[in-house]
Amino acid sequence: MRGIGRLLAVLTAGMVASMVVAAIAAVSAKRQLVPVDDPEADEVQLVAIFDQLAFRSDARSFRGGTVDCWFGGGAVDLREATLDPDGATLRMRTIFGGGQIVVPESWRVVNDVVVIAGGVADTRPPEDRPDDAPELRLEGIAAFGGFVITSQLPAGAEQAMFHTPA
């Protein structure tokens, strides 16, 4: 019994230590990462570190970019964006954070995110999308967090996040 108690104590201490290290790394990253969050930008660098993310794109040739959510998160709304003919790649880094990627129903989303105690889930209804459908590729890592891929946000969430009139 004592062995199990000690093992749990060591595991708990390791988890707390990893959270402290991750928080220190997040503060350092927040100082270094400069967001590129122009709605018309074809490549973005979105940052939600100890913060909320509410981004809407209307880019005409969206190629992707990076999304960093460390101890924060929110929504990346790509429904008004037009993908580059070669597709787009979003490189995700989520640590104790995450949110939603909102895409048009017709887009194919390829998930190549490495998951550690988290997840990335496409919650859109399964449907056969044509081979020539616009393709968004997700790459990166989701540790203790992740993203949901959807084609719509609940009305209340959309109004609150993007400050749209009722």
Backbone as a printed PyTorch tensor [residue, N CA C, xyz], in Angstrom:
tensor([[[  0.8130,  -1.1820,   0.0000],
         [  0.0000,   0.0000,   0.0000],
         [  0.8670,   1.2600,   0.0000]],

        [[  1.9520,   1.2310,   0.7870],
         [  2.8360,   2.3980,   0.8330],
         [  3.4580,   2.6690,  -0.5320]],

        [[  3.7720,   1.6050,  -1.2620],
         [  4.3710,   1.7520,  -2.5840],
         [  3.4430,   2.4730,  -3.5440]],

        [[  2.1570,   2.1580,  -3.4730],
         [  1.1760,   2.8200,  -4.3480],
         [  1.0510,   4.2890,  -3.9690]],

        [[  1.0390,   4.5730,  -2.6830],
         [  0.9680,   5.9650,  -2.2100],
         [  2.1640,   6.7770,  -2.6800]],

        [[  3.3450,   6.1790,  -2.5940],
         [  4.5560,   6.8760,  -3.0500],
         [  4.5320,   7.0880,  -4.5510]],

        [[  4.0760,   6.0700,  -5.2800],
         [  3.9780,   6.1900,  -6.7330],
         [  3.0200,   7.3180,  -7.1210]],

        [[  1.8750,   7.3820,  -6.4600],
         [  0.9230,   8.4650,  -6.7300],
         [  1.5170,   9.8280,  -6.3870]],

        [[  2.2630,   9.9050,  -5.3020],
         [  2.8970,  11.1640,  -4.9100],
         [  3.9250,  11.6010,  -5.9620]],

        [[  4.7110,  10.6610,  -6.4510],
         [  5.7110,  10.9700,  -7.4780],
         [  5.0250,  11.4110,  -8.7710]],

        [[  3.9770,  10.6990,  -9.1750],
         [  3.2460,  11.0670, -10.3840],
         [  2.6070,  12.4470, -10.2590]],

        [[  2.0300,  12.7390,  -9.1020],
         [  1.4190,  14.0480,  -8.8750],
         [  2.4790,  15.1450,  -8.9120]],

        [[  3.5930,  14.9190,  -8.2570],
         [  4.6760,  15.9060,  -8.2620],
         [  5.2030,  16.1140,  -9.6810]],

        [[  5.3200,  15.0410, -10.4490],
         [  5.7770,  15.1600, -11.8330],
         [  4.7970,  15.9580, -12.6850]],

        [[  3.5170,  15.7330, -12.4870],
         [  2.4970,  16.4680, -13.2230],
         [  2.5310,  17.9530, -12.8630]],

        [[  2.6250,  18.2630, -11.5960],
         [  2.6910,  19.6570, -11.1630],
         [  3.9530,  20.3180, -11.7280]],

        [[  5.0730,  19.6210, -11.6590],
         [  6.3210,  20.1730, -12.1920],
         [  6.2100,  20.4270, -13.6960]],

        [[  5.5790,  19.4990, -14.4310],
         [  5.4440,  19.6990, -15.8740],
         [  4.5280,  20.8760, -16.1820]],

        [[  3.4980,  21.0850, -15.3790],
         [  2.6220,  22.2430, -15.5830],
         [  3.3660,  23.5430, -15.3170]],

        [[  4.1980,  23.5700, -14.2880],
         [  4.9740,  24.7750, -13.9720],
         [  5.9640,  25.0740, -15.1040]],

        [[  6.6560,  24.0440, -15.5880],
         [  7.6000,  24.2250, -16.6940],
         [  6.8710,  24.7170, -17.9410]],

        [[  5.7020,  24.1270, -18.2320],
         [  4.9210,  24.5480, -19.4010],
         [  4.4580,  25.9910, -19.2580]],

        [[  4.0620,  26.3930, -18.0730],
         [  3.6240,  27.7770, -17.8550],
         [  4.7770,  28.7560, -18.0480]],

        [[  5.9530,  28.4080, -17.5570],
         [  7.1290,  29.2730, -17.7460],
         [  7.4730,  29.3640, -19.2330]],

        [[  7.4280,  28.2510, -19.9370],
         [  7.6780,  28.2550, -21.3820],
         [  6.6410,  29.0900, -22.1140]],

        [[  5.3880,  29.0290, -21.6690],
         [  4.3240,  29.8070, -22.3110],
         [  4.5580,  31.2990, -22.1410]],

        [[  4.9600,  31.7230, -20.9510],
         [  5.2430,  33.1430, -20.7240],
         [  6.3880,  33.6000, -21.6320]],

        [[  7.4130,  32.7820, -21.7560],
         [  8.5390,  33.1080, -22.6340],
         [  8.0910,  33.1810, -24.0880]],

        [[  7.2890,  32.2140, -24.5240],
         [  6.8020,  32.1980, -25.9090],
         [  5.9160,  33.4020, -26.1890]],

        [[  5.0980,  33.7990, -25.2260],
         [  4.1940,  34.9370, -25.4190],
         [  4.9790,  36.2110, -25.7060]],

        [[  6.1280,  36.3420, -25.1060],
         [  6.9680,  37.5190, -25.3410],
         [  7.5930,  37.5010, -26.7320]],

        [[  7.8320,  36.3040, -27.2800],
         [  8.5600,  36.1750, -28.5460],
         [  7.6540,  36.0820, -29.7690]],

        [[  6.4530,  35.5200, -29.6270],
         [  5.5760,  35.3130, -30.7680],
         [  4.8140,  36.5970, -31.0920]],

        [[  4.9090,  37.0200, -32.3400],
         [  4.2040,  38.2090, -32.7880],
         [  3.0370,  37.7540, -33.6610]],

        [[  1.8150,  38.0190, -33.2270],
         [  0.6730,  37.5480, -34.0060],
         [  0.5760,  38.2330, -35.3720]],

        [[  0.1680,  37.4560, -36.3530],
         [ -0.2280,  37.9710, -37.6580],
         [ -1.6850,  37.5450, -37.7820]],

        [[ -2.5900,  38.4800, -37.4690],
         [ -4.0020,  38.1180, -37.3850],
         [ -4.9020,  39.0210, -38.2210]],

        [[ -4.3740,  39.4910, -39.3370],
         [ -5.1670,  40.2700, -40.2780],
         [ -6.1660,  39.3350, -40.9530]],

        [[ -7.4610,  39.6340, -40.9190],
         [ -8.4490,  38.7460, -41.5290],
         [ -8.2100,  38.4760, -43.0170]],

        [[ -7.5200,  39.3760, -43.7110],
         [ -7.2660,  39.1920, -45.1390],
         [ -5.9410,  38.4900, -45.4310]],

        [[ -5.1560,  38.2000, -44.3970],
         [ -3.8450,  37.5720, -44.5910],
         [ -3.9910,  36.1500, -45.1140]],

        [[ -3.1580,  35.8090, -46.0950],
         [ -3.1670,  34.4500, -46.6380],
         [ -2.4140,  33.4800, -45.7430]],

        [[ -1.5180,  33.9950, -44.9020],
         [ -0.8130,  33.1950, -43.9020],
         [ -0.9070,  33.9260, -42.5750]],

        [[ -1.2630,  33.1900, -41.5290],
         [ -1.4900,  33.7980, -40.2240],
         [ -0.5790,  33.1840, -39.1710]],

        [[ -0.4090,  33.9250, -38.1050],
         [  0.2460,  33.4150, -36.9050],
         [ -0.6550,  33.8350, -35.7560]],

        [[ -1.4530,  32.8880, -35.2620],
         [ -2.4350,  33.1720, -34.2280],
         [ -1.9080,  32.7000, -32.8820]],

        [[ -2.0600,  33.5430, -31.8710],
         [ -1.4800,  33.2600, -30.5630],
         [ -2.5260,  33.4840, -29.4740]],

        [[ -2.7550,  32.4620, -28.6680],
         [ -3.6100,  32.5700, -27.4790],
         [ -2.8540,  31.9200, -26.3290]],

        [[ -2.0010,  32.6950, -25.7040],
         [ -1.2180,  32.2120, -24.5680],
         [ -1.7140,  32.9560, -23.3420]],

        [[ -2.3510,  32.2190, -22.4290],
         [ -3.0520,  32.8180, -21.2900],
         [ -4.0360,  33.8690, -21.7940]],

        [[ -4.7090,  33.5910, -22.8970],
         [ -5.5780,  34.5680, -23.5360],
         [ -6.6470,  33.8500, -24.3530]],

        [[ -7.6080,  34.6160, -24.8660],
         [ -8.6580,  34.0740, -25.7170],
         [ -8.3390,  34.3850, -27.1770]],

        [[ -8.6990,  33.4570, -28.0500],
         [ -8.5080,  33.6060, -29.4880],
         [ -9.8720,  33.6760, -30.1590]],

        [[-10.0990,  34.7280, -30.9410],
         [-11.3180,  34.8630, -31.7350],
         [-10.8890,  35.4390, -33.0750]],

        [[-10.6820,  34.5640, -34.0600],
         [-10.1630,  34.9850, -35.3680],
         [-11.1040,  34.5440, -36.4690]],

        [[-11.4020,  35.4740, -37.3600],
         [-12.1990,  35.1960, -38.5670],
         [-11.3800,  35.5880, -39.7770]],

        [[-11.3050,  34.6970, -40.7460],
         [-10.5500,  34.9700, -41.9700],
         [-11.4990,  35.1570, -43.1410]],

        [[-11.1310,  36.1270, -43.9930],
         [-11.8060,  36.2570, -45.2790],
         [-10.7480,  36.3610, -46.3820]],

        [[ -9.6350,  35.6570, -46.1580],
         [ -8.5260,  35.6460, -47.1150],
         [ -8.9960,  35.0740, -48.4510]],

        [[ -8.4200,  35.5680, -49.5070],
         [ -8.7870,  35.1140, -50.8550],
         [ -7.9310,  33.9570, -51.3450]],

        [[ -6.7990,  33.6860, -50.6910],
         [ -5.9400,  32.5690, -51.0790],
         [ -5.2450,  32.0320, -49.8220]],

        [[ -6.0440,  31.5660, -48.8710],
         [ -5.5360,  31.1480, -47.5680],
         [ -4.6240,  29.9400, -47.7140]],

        [[ -3.3740,  30.0880, -47.2080],
         [ -2.3830,  29.0110, -47.2760],
         [ -2.1280,  28.3690, -45.9220]],

        [[ -2.5950,  29.0060, -44.8430],
         [ -2.4270,  28.4220, -43.5190],
         [ -1.6250,  29.3030, -42.5990]],

        [[ -0.7970,  28.6680, -41.7680],
         [  0.0050,  29.3920, -40.7970],
         [  0.1300,  28.5900, -39.5210]],

        [[  0.2250,  29.3020, -38.4040],
         [  0.3860,  28.6470, -37.1100],
         [ -0.7110,  29.0920, -36.1500]],

        [[ -1.0480,  28.1870, -35.2380],
         [ -1.9940,  28.4740, -34.1660],
         [ -1.3590,  27.9640, -32.8760]],

        [[ -1.0460,  28.8800, -31.9660],
         [ -0.4510,  28.5300, -30.6780],
         [ -1.4610,  28.8140, -29.5760]],

        [[ -1.9030,  27.7860, -28.8870],
         [ -2.8340,  27.9240, -27.7580],
         [ -2.2150,  27.2470, -26.5450]],

        [[ -1.6480,  28.0380, -25.6670],
         [ -1.0240,  27.5330, -24.4470],
         [ -1.7860,  28.1350, -23.2790]],

        [[ -2.4730,  27.3010, -22.5180],
         [ -3.2620,  27.7720, -21.3940],
         [ -4.2940,  28.8020, -21.8590]],

        [[ -4.7690,  28.6620, -23.0850],
         [ -5.7740,  29.5570, -23.6450],
         [ -6.3840,  28.9120, -24.8630]],

        [[ -7.2600,  29.6410, -25.5210],
         [ -7.8590,  29.0930, -26.7300],
         [ -9.0460,  29.8920, -27.1860]],

        [[ -9.7780,  29.3240, -28.1290],
         [-10.9420,  30.0110, -28.6740],
         [-11.3130,  29.4300, -30.0200]],

        [[-11.6320,  30.3080, -30.9820],
         [-12.1190,  29.8490, -32.2760],
         [-11.3410,  30.4770, -33.4240]],

        [[-11.0990,  29.6500, -34.4510],
         [-10.5190,  30.0910, -35.7130],
         [-11.5960,  29.8220, -36.7570]],

        [[-12.2270,  30.8860, -37.2540],
         [-13.3460,  30.7740, -38.1770],
         [-12.8520,  31.0080, -39.6030]],

        [[-12.8630,  29.9520, -40.4030],
         [-12.3710,  30.0200, -41.7840],
         [-13.5060,  29.9120, -42.8070]],

        [[-14.7420,  30.0660, -42.3700],
         [-15.8730,  29.8710, -43.2800],
         [-15.9160,  30.8780, -44.4230]],

        [[-15.3590,  32.0570, -44.2280],
         [-15.3800,  33.0700, -45.2910],
         [-14.0820,  33.0940, -46.0930]],

        [[-13.1350,  32.2680, -45.7300],
         [-11.8420,  32.2200, -46.4360],
         [-11.9560,  31.3350, -47.6740]],

        [[-11.1410,  31.6480, -48.6650],
         [-11.0050,  30.8040, -49.8460],
         [ -9.6240,  30.1790, -49.7800]],

        [[ -9.5640,  28.8610, -49.8410],
         [ -8.2700,  28.1890, -49.7650],
         [ -7.4680,  28.4020, -51.0370]],

        [[ -6.1550,  28.4420, -50.8800],
         [ -5.2430,  28.4410, -52.0080],
         [ -5.5270,  27.1810, -52.8340]],

        [[ -5.3900,  27.2450, -54.1620],
         [ -5.6570,  26.0500, -54.9750],
         [ -4.8550,  24.8140, -54.5470]],

        [[ -3.6720,  25.0260, -53.9410],
         [ -2.8620,  23.9020, -53.4590],
         [ -3.2580,  23.4540, -52.0550]],

        [[ -4.2780,  24.0800, -51.4630],
         [ -4.6950,  23.7530, -50.1050],
         [ -3.9820,  24.6200, -49.0860]],

        [[ -4.1870,  24.2930, -47.8230],
         [ -3.5980,  25.0750, -46.7300],
         [ -3.1740,  24.1360, -45.6120]],

        [[ -2.1810,  24.5800, -44.8470],
         [ -1.7040,  23.8130, -43.6920],
         [ -1.6670,  24.7240, -42.4710]],

        [[ -2.3600,  24.3200, -41.4190],
         [ -2.2750,  25.0000, -40.1300],
         [ -1.4170,  24.1440, -39.2100]],

        [[ -0.3450,  24.7320, -38.6930],
         [  0.5120,  24.0550, -37.7370],
         [  0.0360,  24.4510, -36.3320]],

        [[ -0.4430,  23.4570, -35.5960],
         [ -1.0510,  23.6810, -34.2840],
         [ -0.0760,  23.3100, -33.1690]],

        [[ -0.0460,  24.1260, -32.1390],
         [  0.6520,  23.7780, -30.9080],
         [ -0.2870,  24.1450, -29.7730]],

        [[ -0.8700,  23.1340, -29.1490],
         [ -1.7620,  23.3720, -28.0190],
         [ -1.2070,  22.6730, -26.7960]],

        [[ -1.0580,  23.4190, -25.7360],
         [ -0.5940,  22.8770, -24.4670],
         [ -1.5440,  23.4020, -23.3960]],

        [[ -2.3160,  22.5090, -22.8000],
         [ -3.3260,  22.8890, -21.8180],
         [ -4.2500,  23.9640, -22.3940]],

        [[ -4.6220,  23.8290, -23.6670],
         [ -5.5060,  24.7960, -24.3050],
         [ -6.1190,  24.2020, -25.5520]],

        [[ -6.8230,  25.0270, -26.3020],
         [ -7.4220,  24.5590, -27.5420],
         [ -8.6430,  25.3600, -27.9110]],

        [[ -9.4790,  24.7760, -28.7430],
         [-10.6720,  25.4910, -29.1680],
         [-11.3220,  24.8430, -30.3670]],

        [[-11.8020,  25.6880, -31.2740],
         [-12.5420,  25.2090, -32.4300],
         [-11.9540,  25.7640, -33.7150]],

        [[-11.9090,  24.9100, -34.7390],
         [-11.5830,  25.3170, -36.0980],
         [-12.9020,  25.2040, -36.8640]],

        [[-13.4050,  26.3180, -37.3640],
         [-14.7000,  26.3360, -38.0400],
         [-14.4370,  26.4600, -39.5360]],

        [[-14.8660,  25.4600, -40.2980],
         [-14.6010,  25.4030, -41.7380],
         [-15.9070,  25.1830, -42.4980]],

        [[-15.9300,  25.5220, -43.7910],
         [-17.1100,  25.2080, -44.5940],
         [-17.3380,  23.6990, -44.6450]],

        [[-18.5720,  23.3110, -44.7380],
         [-18.9520,  21.9000, -44.7700],
         [-18.2700,  21.1530, -45.9160]],

        [[-17.9810,  21.8500, -47.0140],
         [-17.4380,  21.2030, -48.2140],
         [-15.9390,  20.9130, -48.1380]],

        [[-15.2240,  21.4870, -47.1660],
         [-13.7750,  21.2900, -47.0830],
         [-13.4410,  19.9050, -46.5430]],

        [[-12.3590,  19.3420, -47.0780],
         [-11.7660,  18.1410, -46.4780],
         [-10.7500,  18.6110, -45.4540]],

        [[-10.7380,  17.9880, -44.3010],
         [ -9.7660,  18.3170, -43.2580],
         [ -8.9610,  17.0620, -42.9700]],

        [[ -7.6460,  17.1740, -43.1300],
         [ -6.7360,  16.0550, -42.8680],
         [ -6.0400,  16.3480, -41.5430]],

        [[ -6.1860,  15.4370, -40.5990],
         [ -5.6510,  15.6190, -39.2540],
         [ -4.3580,  14.8220, -39.0820]],

        [[ -3.2270,  15.5230, -39.0190],
         [ -1.9360,  14.8940, -38.7480],
         [ -1.3410,  15.4120, -37.4390]],

        [[ -2.1930,  15.8040, -36.5050],
         [ -1.7440,  16.3390, -35.2200],
         [ -1.3920,  15.1860, -34.2910]],

        [[ -0.2280,  15.2780, -33.6450],
         [  0.1890,  14.3020, -32.6440],
         [ -0.4910,  14.6860, -31.3290]],

        [[ -1.1590,  13.7300, -30.7100],
         [ -1.9560,  14.0020, -29.5220],
         [ -1.3540,  13.3190, -28.3070]],

        [[ -1.2260,  14.0780, -27.2170],
         [ -0.7730,  13.5490, -25.9340],
         [ -1.8050,  13.9670, -24.8950]],

        [[ -2.6220,  13.0360, -24.4520],
         [ -3.6570,  13.3050, -23.4350],
         [ -4.5440,  14.4750, -23.8510]],

        [[ -4.9640,  14.4670, -25.0920],
         [ -5.8570,  15.4920, -25.6160],
         [ -6.5340,  14.9410, -26.8470]],

        [[ -6.8680,  15.8110, -27.7880],
         [ -7.4950,  15.2990, -29.0010],
         [ -7.7950,  16.3600, -30.0260]],

        [[ -8.0290,  15.8960, -31.2420],
         [ -8.5090,  16.7250, -32.3460],
         [ -9.6200,  15.9030, -32.9890]],

        [[-10.8290,  16.4530, -33.0160],
         [-11.9750,  15.6950, -33.5060],
         [-12.7560,  16.4910, -34.5310]],

        [[-13.0810,  15.8570, -35.6320],
         [-13.9350,  16.4560, -36.6540],
         [-15.3660,  16.0560, -36.3170]],

        [[-16.1690,  17.0130, -35.8660],
         [-17.5340,  16.7280, -35.4280],
         [-18.5630,  16.9720, -36.5320]],

        [[-18.1000,  17.3090, -37.7190],
         [-19.0340,  17.5180, -38.8240],
         [-19.6260,  16.1780, -39.2360]],

        [[-20.8390,  16.1940, -39.7640],
         [-21.4240,  14.9260, -40.2110],
         [-20.5470,  14.2900, -41.2790]],

        [[-20.3560,  12.9760, -41.2130],
         [-19.5340,  12.3270, -42.2330],
         [-20.2010,  12.4770, -43.5940]],

        [[-19.4020,  12.8130, -44.5670],
         [-19.9370,  12.9440, -45.9220],
         [-18.7890,  12.7220, -46.8880]],

        [[-19.1150,  12.1980, -48.0280],
         [-18.1010,  11.9790, -49.0510],
         [-17.8170,  13.3080, -49.7390]],

        [[-16.6220,  13.8140, -49.5130],
         [-16.2270,  15.0510, -50.1660],
         [-15.4070,  14.6790, -51.3900]],

        [[-15.6260,  15.3700, -52.5040],
         [-14.9050,  15.0130, -53.7250],
         [-13.3960,  15.1630, -53.5650]],

        [[-12.6400,  14.4140, -54.3730],
         [-11.1760,  14.4770, -54.3190],
         [-10.6510,  15.8820, -54.5710]],

        [[-11.3850,  16.6740, -55.3430],
         [-10.9170,  18.0270, -55.6520],
         [-11.4750,  19.0670, -54.6750]],

        [[-12.0870,  18.6270, -53.5650],
         [-12.5900,  19.5580, -52.5460],
         [-11.4100,  20.2940, -51.9130]],

        [[-11.6070,  21.5390, -51.5110],
         [-10.5320,  22.2600, -50.8170],
         [-10.0580,  21.4580, -49.6040]],

        [[ -8.7290,  21.4270, -49.3940],
         [ -8.1770,  20.6130, -48.3110],
         [ -7.3820,  21.4550, -47.3320]],

        [[ -7.7540,  21.3420, -46.0740],
         [ -7.0290,  21.9600, -44.9730],
         [ -6.3320,  20.8490, -44.2150]],

        [[ -5.0130,  20.9570, -44.0760],
         [ -4.2250,  19.9660, -43.3390],
         [ -3.8510,  20.5740, -41.9870]],

        [[ -4.0750,  19.7860, -40.9260],
         [ -3.6920,  20.1840, -39.5760],
         [ -2.4860,  19.3600, -39.1580]],

        [[ -1.4260,  20.0420, -38.7300],
         [ -0.2060,  19.3860, -38.2610],
         [  0.1560,  19.9630, -36.9060]],

        [[  1.0320,  19.2990, -36.1870],
         [  1.5320,  19.8390, -34.9380],
         [  1.3210,  18.9030, -33.7730]],

        [[  1.0650,  19.5100, -32.5990],
         [  0.9440,  18.7350, -31.3650],
         [ -0.1770,  19.3090, -30.5050]],

        [[ -0.9000,  18.4130, -29.8530],
         [ -1.9250,  18.7910, -28.8780],
         [ -1.6220,  18.0340, -27.5940]],

        [[ -1.1270,  18.7390, -26.5990],
         [ -0.7910,  18.1220, -25.3180],
         [ -1.7310,  18.6530, -24.2420]],

        [[ -2.4900,  17.7670, -23.6500],
         [ -3.4390,  18.1250, -22.5960],
         [ -4.4360,  19.1790, -23.0870]],

        [[ -4.8400,  19.0710, -24.3330],
         [ -5.8010,  19.9890, -24.9280],
         [ -6.0780,  19.5520, -26.3450]],

        [[ -6.6580,  20.4180, -27.1510],
         [ -6.9030,  20.0630, -28.5280],
         [ -7.9130,  20.9530, -29.1970]],

        [[ -8.3790,  20.5030, -30.3540],
         [ -9.3150,  21.2800, -31.1550],
         [-10.4610,  20.4140, -31.6410]],

        [[-11.5910,  21.0580, -31.8670],
         [-12.7570,  20.4510, -32.4880],
         [-12.9250,  21.1280, -33.8390]],

        [[-13.1460,  20.3270, -34.8730],
         [-13.4140,  20.8620, -36.2060],
         [-14.9190,  20.8220, -36.3960]],

        [[-15.4890,  21.9530, -36.7690],
         [-16.9220,  22.0700, -36.9250],
         [-17.2310,  23.0070, -38.0840]],

        [[-18.4730,  23.0620, -38.4830],
         [-18.8760,  23.9880, -39.5410],
         [-19.7590,  25.1110, -39.0350]],

        [[-20.0580,  25.1030, -37.7510],
         [-20.8260,  26.2090, -37.1920],
         [-20.5800,  26.3140, -35.6970]],

        [[-20.7190,  27.5180, -35.2090],
         [-20.6430,  27.7720, -33.7800],
         [-22.0580,  27.9950, -33.2720]],

        [[-22.3370,  27.6280, -32.0470],
         [-23.6400,  27.9640, -31.4900],
         [-23.8360,  29.4850, -31.5190]],

        [[-25.0490,  29.9370, -31.7740],
         [-25.3300,  31.3670, -31.9270],
         [-24.8100,  32.1940, -30.7560]],

        [[-25.0430,  31.7470, -29.5650],
         [-24.5860,  32.5030, -28.4000],
         [-23.0720,  32.6070, -28.3340]],

        [[-22.3900,  31.5250, -28.6770],
         [-20.9270,  31.5240, -28.6540],
         [-20.3920,  32.4630, -29.7220]],

        [[-20.9920,  32.4380, -30.9090],
         [-20.5390,  33.3050, -31.9900],
         [-20.7030,  34.7740, -31.6100]],

        [[-21.8420,  35.1240, -31.0540],
         [-22.0840,  36.5100, -30.6530],
         [-21.1070,  36.9420, -29.5640]],

        [[-20.8690,  36.0830, -28.5980],
         [-19.9640,  36.4330, -27.5030],
         [-18.5160,  36.5550, -27.9770]],

        [[-18.0600,  35.6140, -28.8180],
         [-16.6650,  35.6040, -29.2310],
         [-16.3350,  36.7050, -30.2180]],

        [[-17.2370,  36.9190, -31.1780],
         [-16.9370,  37.8490, -32.2580],
         [-17.6930,  39.1630, -32.1310]],

        [[-18.3880,  39.3550, -31.0170],
         [-19.1030,  40.6040, -30.7380],
         [-20.0220,  41.0120, -31.8840]],

        [[-20.8000,  40.0510, -32.3820],
         [-21.7300,  40.3460, -33.4510],
         [-23.0700,  40.7450, -32.8620]],

        [[-23.7930,  41.6420, -33.5230],
         [-25.0960,  42.0520, -32.9900],
         [-26.0950,  40.8920, -33.0380]],

        [[-27.0160,  40.8890, -32.1120],
         [-28.0220,  39.8160, -32.0250],
         [-29.0100,  39.8730, -33.1690]]])
